Amino acid sequence: MVVIRLARVGSTHRPKYRVTVADSRRAATGKYIEVVGSYNPMASGKDPGLVMDMDKIKSWISKGAQPTKRVQSLMKKASGAQ
């Protein structure tokens, strides 16, 4: 099954995440099919905290990809911010 989930990429105590489309059998930080966004929970100043390509995400969902609960909440946040 294909899932849309977060993959952590930041350094220690400075988390950053990529919103990735990946096979559910792969490790969370392993190989992915495509990066469809990014999330920085510690964003400050002009740095954008949440960037998501909603067109690509909707395309993957139409193909059967399942977003995680956290990604679903971020999608709501991203669509409400626009």
PDB file as gemmi writes it, atoms N, CA and C in Angstrom:
CRYST1    1.000    1.000    1.000  90.00  90.00  90.00 P 1                      
ATOM      1  N   MET A   1       0.837  -1.175   0.000  1.00  0.00           N  
ATOM      2  CA  MET A   1       0.000   0.000   0.000  1.00  0.00           C  
ATOM      3  C   MET A   1       0.890   1.248   0.000  1.00  0.00           C  
ATOM      4  N   VAL A   2       0.452   2.266  -0.691  1.00  0.00           N  
ATOM      5  CA  VAL A   2       1.180   3.530  -0.757  1.00  0.00           C  
ATOM      6  C   VAL A   2       0.610   4.464   0.301  1.00  0.00           C  
ATOM      7  N   VAL A   3       1.503   5.122   1.053  1.00  0.00           N  
ATOM      8  CA  VAL A   3       1.091   6.032   2.117  1.00  0.00           C  
ATOM      9  C   VAL A   3       1.760   7.395   1.927  1.00  0.00           C  
ATOM     10  N   ILE A   4       1.103   8.408   2.462  1.00  0.00           N  
ATOM     11  CA  ILE A   4       1.670   9.759   2.495  1.00  0.00           C  
ATOM     12  C   ILE A   4       1.990  10.022   3.956  1.00  0.00           C  
ATOM     13  N   ARG A   5       3.280  10.196   4.264  1.00  0.00           N  
ATOM     14  CA  ARG A   5       3.691  10.326   5.661  1.00  0.00           C  
ATOM     15  C   ARG A   5       4.855  11.288   5.808  1.00  0.00           C  
ATOM     16  N   LEU A   6       5.215  11.561   7.067  1.00  0.00           N  
ATOM     17  CA  LEU A   6       6.327  12.442   7.381  1.00  0.00           C  
ATOM     18  C   LEU A   6       7.606  11.636   7.519  1.00  0.00           C  
ATOM     19  N   ALA A   7       8.704  12.191   7.032  1.00  0.00           N  
ATOM     20  CA  ALA A   7      10.035  11.598   7.194  1.00  0.00           C  
ATOM     21  C   ALA A   7      10.919  12.661   7.838  1.00  0.00           C  
ATOM     22  N   ARG A   8      11.466  12.358   9.003  1.00  0.00           N  
ATOM     23  CA  ARG A   8      12.271  13.337   9.723  1.00  0.00           C  
ATOM     24  C   ARG A   8      13.632  13.510   9.063  1.00  0.00           C  
ATOM     25  N   VAL A   9      14.052  14.777   8.917  1.00  0.00           N  
ATOM     26  CA  VAL A   9      15.343  15.051   8.294  1.00  0.00           C  
ATOM     27  C   VAL A   9      16.170  16.055   9.091  1.00  0.00           C  
ATOM     28  N   GLY A  10      15.722  16.644  10.145  1.00  0.00           N  
ATOM     29  CA  GLY A  10      16.482  17.664  10.859  1.00  0.00           C  
ATOM     30  C   GLY A  10      17.607  17.097  11.697  1.00  0.00           C  
ATOM     31  N   SER A  11      18.319  17.999  12.365  1.00  0.00           N  
ATOM     32  CA  SER A  11      19.381  17.581  13.267  1.00  0.00           C  
ATOM     33  C   SER A  11      18.813  17.382  14.673  1.00  0.00           C  
ATOM     34  N   THR A  12      19.651  17.017  15.610  1.00  0.00           N  
ATOM     35  CA  THR A  12      19.222  16.780  16.982  1.00  0.00           C  
ATOM     36  C   THR A  12      18.619  18.055  17.570  1.00  0.00           C  
ATOM     37  N   HIS A  13      17.441  17.923  18.147  1.00  0.00           N  
ATOM     38  CA  HIS A  13      16.702  19.017  18.782  1.00  0.00           C  
ATOM     39  C   HIS A  13      16.248  20.098  17.802  1.00  0.00           C  
ATOM     40  N   ARG A  14      16.371  19.893  16.505  1.00  0.00           N  
ATOM     41  CA  ARG A  14      15.919  20.833  15.470  1.00  0.00           C  
ATOM     42  C   ARG A  14      15.170  20.039  14.386  1.00  0.00           C  
ATOM     43  N   PRO A  15      13.990  19.525  14.698  1.00  0.00           N  
ATOM     44  CA  PRO A  15      13.318  18.658  13.730  1.00  0.00           C  
ATOM     45  C   PRO A  15      12.799  19.407  12.515  1.00  0.00           C  
ATOM     46  N   LYS A  16      12.898  18.759  11.375  1.00  0.00           N  
ATOM     47  CA  LYS A  16      12.280  19.187  10.125  1.00  0.00           C  
ATOM     48  C   LYS A  16      11.771  17.906   9.483  1.00  0.00           C  
ATOM     49  N   TYR A  17      10.713  18.018   8.729  1.00  0.00           N  
ATOM     50  CA  TYR A  17      10.105  16.838   8.129  1.00  0.00           C  
ATOM     51  C   TYR A  17       9.836  17.068   6.655  1.00  0.00           C  
ATOM     52  N   ARG A  18       9.922  15.992   5.880  1.00  0.00           N  
ATOM     53  CA  ARG A  18       9.487  15.982   4.490  1.00  0.00           C  
ATOM     54  C   ARG A  18       8.161  15.236   4.457  1.00  0.00           C  
ATOM     55  N   VAL A  19       7.238  15.720   3.670  1.00  0.00           N  
ATOM     56  CA  VAL A  19       5.990  14.993   3.430  1.00  0.00           C  
ATOM     57  C   VAL A  19       6.253  14.133   2.205  1.00  0.00           C  
ATOM     58  N   THR A  20       6.281  12.821   2.397  1.00  0.00           N  
ATOM     59  CA  THR A  20       6.682  11.924   1.321  1.00  0.00           C  
ATOM     60  C   THR A  20       5.573  10.934   0.971  1.00  0.00           C  
ATOM     61  N   VAL A  21       5.627  10.467  -0.248  1.00  0.00           N  
ATOM     62  CA  VAL A  21       4.779   9.373  -0.714  1.00  0.00           C  
ATOM     63  C   VAL A  21       5.695   8.158  -0.788  1.00  0.00           C  
ATOM     64  N   ALA A  22       5.328   7.090  -0.066  1.00  0.00           N  
ATOM     65  CA  ALA A  22       6.210   5.925   0.005  1.00  0.00           C  
ATOM     66  C   ALA A  22       5.404   4.639   0.142  1.00  0.00           C  
ATOM     67  N   ASP A  23       6.059   3.537  -0.113  1.00  0.00           N  
ATOM     68  CA  ASP A  23       5.484   2.218   0.129  1.00  0.00           C  
ATOM     69  C   ASP A  23       5.438   2.007   1.640  1.00  0.00           C  
ATOM     70  N   SER A  24       4.339   1.507   2.148  1.00  0.00           N  
ATOM     71  CA  SER A  24       4.174   1.356   3.597  1.00  0.00           C  
ATOM     72  C   SER A  24       5.153   0.341   4.193  1.00  0.00           C  
ATOM     73  N   ARG A  25       5.719  -0.528   3.375  1.00  0.00           N  
ATOM     74  CA  ARG A  25       6.657  -1.532   3.886  1.00  0.00           C  
ATOM     75  C   ARG A  25       8.056  -0.978   4.082  1.00  0.00           C  
ATOM     76  N   ARG A  26       8.337   0.198   3.542  1.00  0.00           N  
ATOM     77  CA  ARG A  26       9.656   0.831   3.694  1.00  0.00           C  
ATOM     78  C   ARG A  26       9.768   1.520   5.043  1.00  0.00           C  
ATOM     79  N   ALA A  27      10.992   1.733   5.485  1.00  0.00           N  
ATOM     80  CA  ALA A  27      11.227   2.486   6.711  1.00  0.00           C  
ATOM     81  C   ALA A  27      10.782   3.928   6.507  1.00  0.00           C  
ATOM     82  N   ALA A  28      10.398   4.584   7.592  1.00  0.00           N  
ATOM     83  CA  ALA A  28       9.864   5.946   7.496  1.00  0.00           C  
ATOM     84  C   ALA A  28      10.868   6.906   6.869  1.00  0.00           C  
ATOM     85  N   THR A  29      12.150   6.722   7.132  1.00  0.00           N  
ATOM     86  CA  THR A  29      13.164   7.600   6.546  1.00  0.00           C  
ATOM     87  C   THR A  29      13.891   6.928   5.386  1.00  0.00           C  
ATOM     88  N   GLY A  30      13.342   5.823   4.903  1.00  0.00           N  
ATOM     89  CA  GLY A  30      13.970   5.095   3.800  1.00  0.00           C  
ATOM     90  C   GLY A  30      13.596   5.663   2.448  1.00  0.00           C  
ATOM     91  N   LYS A  31      13.635   4.800   1.433  1.00  0.00           N  
ATOM     92  CA  LYS A  31      13.317   5.227   0.071  1.00  0.00           C  
ATOM     93  C   LYS A  31      11.869   5.692  -0.010  1.00  0.00           C  
ATOM     94  N   TYR A  32      11.650   6.693  -0.839  1.00  0.00           N  
ATOM     95  CA  TYR A  32      10.308   7.206  -1.054  1.00  0.00           C  
ATOM     96  C   TYR A  32      10.082   7.370  -2.552  1.00  0.00           C  
ATOM     97  N   ILE A  33       8.827   7.521  -2.927  1.00  0.00           N  
ATOM     98  CA  ILE A  33       8.477   7.682  -4.327  1.00  0.00           C  
ATOM     99  C   ILE A  33       8.609   9.143  -4.744  1.00  0.00           C  
ATOM    100  N   GLU A  34       8.073  10.040  -3.900  1.00  0.00           N  
ATOM    101  CA  GLU A  34       8.075  11.460  -4.242  1.00  0.00           C  
ATOM    102  C   GLU A  34       7.943  12.304  -2.976  1.00  0.00           C  
ATOM    103  N   VAL A  35       8.568  13.474  -2.977  1.00  0.00           N  
ATOM    104  CA  VAL A  35       8.408  14.448  -1.898  1.00  0.00           C  
ATOM    105  C   VAL A  35       7.333  15.432  -2.337  1.00  0.00           C  
ATOM    106  N   VAL A  36       6.298  15.590  -1.508  1.00  0.00           N  
ATOM    107  CA  VAL A  36       5.182  16.467  -1.874  1.00  0.00           C  
ATOM    108  C   VAL A  36       5.049  17.665  -0.941  1.00  0.00           C  
ATOM    109  N   GLY A  37       5.999  17.843  -0.033  1.00  0.00           N  
ATOM    110  CA  GLY A  37       5.944  18.995   0.851  1.00  0.00           C  
ATOM    111  C   GLY A  37       6.990  18.920   1.943  1.00  0.00           C  
ATOM    112  N   SER A  38       6.955  19.947   2.813  1.00  0.00           N  
ATOM    113  CA  SER A  38       7.859  19.973   3.959  1.00  0.00           C  
ATOM    114  C   SER A  38       7.158  20.635   5.132  1.00  0.00           C  
ATOM    115  N   TYR A  39       7.625  20.308   6.345  1.00  0.00           N  
ATOM    116  CA  TYR A  39       7.035  20.840   7.571  1.00  0.00           C  
ATOM    117  C   TYR A  39       8.146  21.130   8.557  1.00  0.00           C  
ATOM    118  N   ASN A  40       8.185  22.373   9.043  1.00  0.00           N  
ATOM    119  CA  ASN A  40       9.166  22.784  10.038  1.00  0.00           C  
ATOM    120  C   ASN A  40       8.407  23.280  11.269  1.00  0.00           C  
ATOM    121  N   PRO A  41       8.278  22.439  12.314  1.00  0.00           N  
ATOM    122  CA  PRO A  41       7.512  22.850  13.491  1.00  0.00           C  
ATOM    123  C   PRO A  41       8.180  23.965  14.291  1.00  0.00           C  
ATOM    124  N   MET A  42       9.457  24.231  14.052  1.00  0.00           N  
ATOM    125  CA  MET A  42      10.179  25.261  14.795  1.00  0.00           C  
ATOM    126  C   MET A  42      10.460  26.481  13.909  1.00  0.00           C  
ATOM    127  N   ALA A  43       9.638  26.710  12.904  1.00  0.00           N  
ATOM    128  CA  ALA A  43       9.845  27.824  11.981  1.00  0.00           C  
ATOM    129  C   ALA A  43       9.705  29.156  12.710  1.00  0.00           C  
ATOM    130  N   SER A  44      10.537  30.112  12.312  1.00  0.00           N  
ATOM    131  CA  SER A  44      10.457  31.441  12.902  1.00  0.00           C  
ATOM    132  C   SER A  44      10.772  32.479  11.830  1.00  0.00           C  
ATOM    133  N   GLY A  45      10.269  33.667  12.017  1.00  0.00           N  
ATOM    134  CA  GLY A  45      10.544  34.736  11.069  1.00  0.00           C  
ATOM    135  C   GLY A  45       9.894  34.489   9.730  1.00  0.00           C  
ATOM    136  N   LYS A  46      10.650  34.693   8.666  1.00  0.00           N  
ATOM    137  CA  LYS A  46      10.135  34.550   7.305  1.00  0.00           C  
ATOM    138  C   LYS A  46      10.159  33.115   6.808  1.00  0.00           C  
ATOM    139  N   ASP A  47      10.746  32.228   7.575  1.00  0.00           N  
ATOM    140  CA  ASP A  47      10.843  30.820   7.191  1.00  0.00           C  
ATOM    141  C   ASP A  47       9.442  30.194   7.191  1.00  0.00           C  
ATOM    142  N   PRO A  48       9.000  29.619   6.047  1.00  0.00           N  
ATOM    143  CA  PRO A  48       7.670  29.004   6.023  1.00  0.00           C  
ATOM    144  C   PRO A  48       7.666  27.709   6.834  1.00  0.00           C  
ATOM    145  N   GLY A  49       6.684  27.553   7.680  1.00  0.00           N  
ATOM    146  CA  GLY A  49       6.607  26.368   8.514  1.00  0.00           C  
ATOM    147  C   GLY A  49       6.040  25.169   7.788  1.00  0.00           C  
ATOM    148  N   LEU A  50       5.109  25.415   6.870  1.00  0.00           N  
ATOM    149  CA  LEU A  50       4.425  24.319   6.188  1.00  0.00           C  
ATOM    150  C   LEU A  50       4.302  24.639   4.702  1.00  0.00           C  
ATOM    151  N   VAL A  51       4.819  23.748   3.873  1.00  0.00           N  
ATOM    152  CA  VAL A  51       4.714  23.880   2.418  1.00  0.00           C  
ATOM    153  C   VAL A  51       4.245  22.535   1.883  1.00  0.00           C  
ATOM    154  N   MET A  52       3.087  22.536   1.222  1.00  0.00           N  
ATOM    155  CA  MET A  52       2.553  21.291   0.668  1.00  0.00           C  
ATOM    156  C   MET A  52       2.035  21.552  -0.742  1.00  0.00           C  
ATOM    157  N   ASP A  53       2.327  20.643  -1.658  1.00  0.00           N  
ATOM    158  CA  ASP A  53       1.798  20.706  -3.022  1.00  0.00           C  
ATOM    159  C   ASP A  53       0.476  19.930  -3.026  1.00  0.00           C  
ATOM    160  N   MET A  54      -0.613  20.657  -2.787  1.00  0.00           N  
ATOM    161  CA  MET A  54      -1.915  20.017  -2.631  1.00  0.00           C  
ATOM    162  C   MET A  54      -2.375  19.309  -3.912  1.00  0.00           C  
ATOM    163  N   ASP A  55      -1.987  19.812  -5.087  1.00  0.00           N  
ATOM    164  CA  ASP A  55      -2.367  19.152  -6.339  1.00  0.00           C  
ATOM    165  C   ASP A  55      -1.749  17.756  -6.425  1.00  0.00           C  
ATOM    166  N   LYS A  56      -0.473  17.643  -6.074  1.00  0.00           N  
ATOM    167  CA  LYS A  56       0.191  16.337  -6.105  1.00  0.00           C  
ATOM    168  C   LYS A  56      -0.400  15.410  -5.051  1.00  0.00           C  
ATOM    169  N   ILE A  57      -0.694  15.951  -3.874  1.00  0.00           N  
ATOM    170  CA  ILE A  57      -1.265  15.124  -2.799  1.00  0.00           C  
ATOM    171  C   ILE A  57      -2.630  14.591  -3.221  1.00  0.00           C  
ATOM    172  N   LYS A  58      -3.468  15.443  -3.771  1.00  0.00           N  
ATOM    173  CA  LYS A  58      -4.794  15.011  -4.225  1.00  0.00           C  
ATOM    174  C   LYS A  58      -4.681  13.980  -5.338  1.00  0.00           C  
ATOM    175  N   SER A  59      -3.680  14.148  -6.208  1.00  0.00           N  
ATOM    176  CA  SER A  59      -3.459  13.180  -7.270  1.00  0.00           C  
ATOM    177  C   SER A  59      -3.103  11.809  -6.692  1.00  0.00           C  
ATOM    178  N   TRP A  60      -2.206  11.788  -5.699  1.00  0.00           N  
ATOM    179  CA  TRP A  60      -1.813  10.524  -5.077  1.00  0.00           C  
ATOM    180  C   TRP A  60      -2.978   9.888  -4.318  1.00  0.00           C  
ATOM    181  N   ILE A  61      -3.786  10.697  -3.655  1.00  0.00           N  
ATOM    182  CA  ILE A  61      -4.944  10.155  -2.937  1.00  0.00           C  
ATOM    183  C   ILE A  61      -5.934   9.545  -3.922  1.00  0.00           C  
ATOM    184  N   SER A  62      -6.114  10.182  -5.078  1.00  0.00           N  
ATOM    185  CA  SER A  62      -7.017   9.618  -6.087  1.00  0.00           C  
ATOM    186  C   SER A  62      -6.507   8.291  -6.638  1.00  0.00           C  
ATOM    187  N   LYS A  63      -5.183   8.094  -6.576  1.00  0.00           N  
ATOM    188  CA  LYS A  63      -4.587   6.832  -7.030  1.00  0.00           C  
ATOM    189  C   LYS A  63      -4.604   5.773  -5.940  1.00  0.00           C  
ATOM    190  N   GLY A  64      -5.066   6.118  -4.728  1.00  0.00           N  
ATOM    191  CA  GLY A  64      -5.202   5.125  -3.665  1.00  0.00           C  
ATOM    192  C   GLY A  64      -4.253   5.290  -2.493  1.00  0.00           C  
ATOM    193  N   ALA A  65      -3.437   6.325  -2.476  1.00  0.00           N  
ATOM    194  CA  ALA A  65      -2.511   6.540  -1.354  1.00  0.00           C  
ATOM    195  C   ALA A  65      -3.293   6.951  -0.115  1.00  0.00           C  
ATOM    196  N   GLN A  66      -2.847   6.481   1.042  1.00  0.00           N  
ATOM    197  CA  GLN A  66      -3.508   6.764   2.310  1.00  0.00           C  
ATOM    198  C   GLN A  66      -2.649   7.712   3.144  1.00  0.00           C  
ATOM    199  N   PRO A  67      -3.128   8.936   3.448  1.00  0.00           N  
ATOM    200  CA  PRO A  67      -2.354   9.831   4.310  1.00  0.00           C  
ATOM    201  C   PRO A  67      -2.469   9.403   5.770  1.00  0.00           C  
ATOM    202  N   THR A  68      -1.405   9.612   6.543  1.00  0.00           N  
ATOM    203  CA  THR A  68      -1.455   9.337   7.972  1.00  0.00           C  
ATOM    204  C   THR A  68      -2.308  10.404   8.654  1.00  0.00           C  
ATOM    205  N   LYS A  69      -2.652  10.172   9.917  1.00  0.00           N  
ATOM    206  CA  LYS A  69      -3.478  11.134  10.647  1.00  0.00           C  
ATOM    207  C   LYS A  69      -2.777  12.481  10.771  1.00  0.00           C  
ATOM    208  N   ARG A  70      -1.480  12.464  11.026  1.00  0.00           N  
ATOM    209  CA  ARG A  70      -0.741  13.709  11.157  1.00  0.00           C  
ATOM    210  C   ARG A  70      -0.715  14.475   9.826  1.00  0.00           C  
ATOM    211  N   VAL A  71      -0.551  13.776   8.730  1.00  0.00           N  
ATOM    212  CA  VAL A  71      -0.550  14.422   7.420  1.00  0.00           C  
ATOM    213  C   VAL A  71      -1.944  14.974   7.115  1.00  0.00           C  
ATOM    214  N   GLN A  72      -3.002  14.267   7.508  1.00  0.00           N  
ATOM    215  CA  GLN A  72      -4.353  14.770   7.301  1.00  0.00           C  
ATOM    216  C   GLN A  72      -4.555  16.087   8.042  1.00  0.00           C  
ATOM    217  N   SER A  73      -4.068  16.176   9.280  1.00  0.00           N  
ATOM    218  CA  SER A  73      -4.229  17.422  10.040  1.00  0.00           C  
ATOM    219  C   SER A  73      -3.401  18.543   9.418  1.00  0.00           C  
ATOM    220  N   LEU A  74      -2.219  18.219   8.887  1.00  0.00           N  
ATOM    221  CA  LEU A  74      -1.408  19.233   8.210  1.00  0.00           C  
ATOM    222  C   LEU A  74      -2.063  19.684   6.905  1.00  0.00           C  
ATOM    223  N   MET A  75      -2.751  18.773   6.213  1.00  0.00           N  
ATOM    224  CA  MET A  75      -3.454  19.130   4.990  1.00  0.00           C  
ATOM    225  C   MET A  75      -4.573  20.126   5.302  1.00  0.00           C  
ATOM    226  N   LYS A  76      -5.291  19.901   6.390  1.00  0.00           N  
ATOM    227  CA  LYS A  76      -6.343  20.837   6.790  1.00  0.00           C  
ATOM    228  C   LYS A  76      -5.760  22.193   7.119  1.00  0.00           C  
ATOM    229  N   LYS A  77      -4.628  22.179   7.809  1.00  0.00           N  
ATOM    230  CA  LYS A  77      -3.951  23.430   8.167  1.00  0.00           C  
ATOM    231  C   LYS A  77      -3.475  24.169   6.928  1.00  0.00           C  
ATOM    232  N   ALA A  78      -2.932  23.445   5.959  1.00  0.00           N  
ATOM    233  CA  ALA A  78      -2.417  24.054   4.732  1.00  0.00           C  
ATOM    234  C   ALA A  78      -3.548  24.603   3.874  1.00  0.00           C  
ATOM    235  N   SER A  79      -4.656  23.894   3.778  1.00  0.00           N  
ATOM    236  CA  SER A  79      -5.761  24.374   2.953  1.00  0.00           C  
ATOM    237  C   SER A  79      -6.468  25.554   3.605  1.00  0.00           C  
ATOM    238  N   GLY A  80      -6.466  25.619   4.925  1.00  0.00           N  
ATOM    239  CA  GLY A  80      -7.086  26.736   5.631  1.00  0.00           C  
ATOM    240  C   GLY A  80      -6.240  27.987   5.589  1.00  0.00           C  
ATOM    241  N   ALA A  81      -4.931  27.847   5.417  1.00  0.00           N  
ATOM    242  CA  ALA A  81      -4.007  28.980   5.403  1.00  0.00           C  
ATOM    243  C   ALA A  81      -4.042  29.720   4.073  1.00  0.00           C  
ATOM    244  N   GLN A  82      -4.520  29.071   3.013  1.00  0.00           N  
ATOM    245  CA  GLN A  82      -4.507  29.700   1.689  1.00  0.00           C  
ATOM    246  C   GLN A  82      -5.712  30.558   1.453  1.00  0.00           C  
TER     247      GLN A  82                                                      
END                                                                             
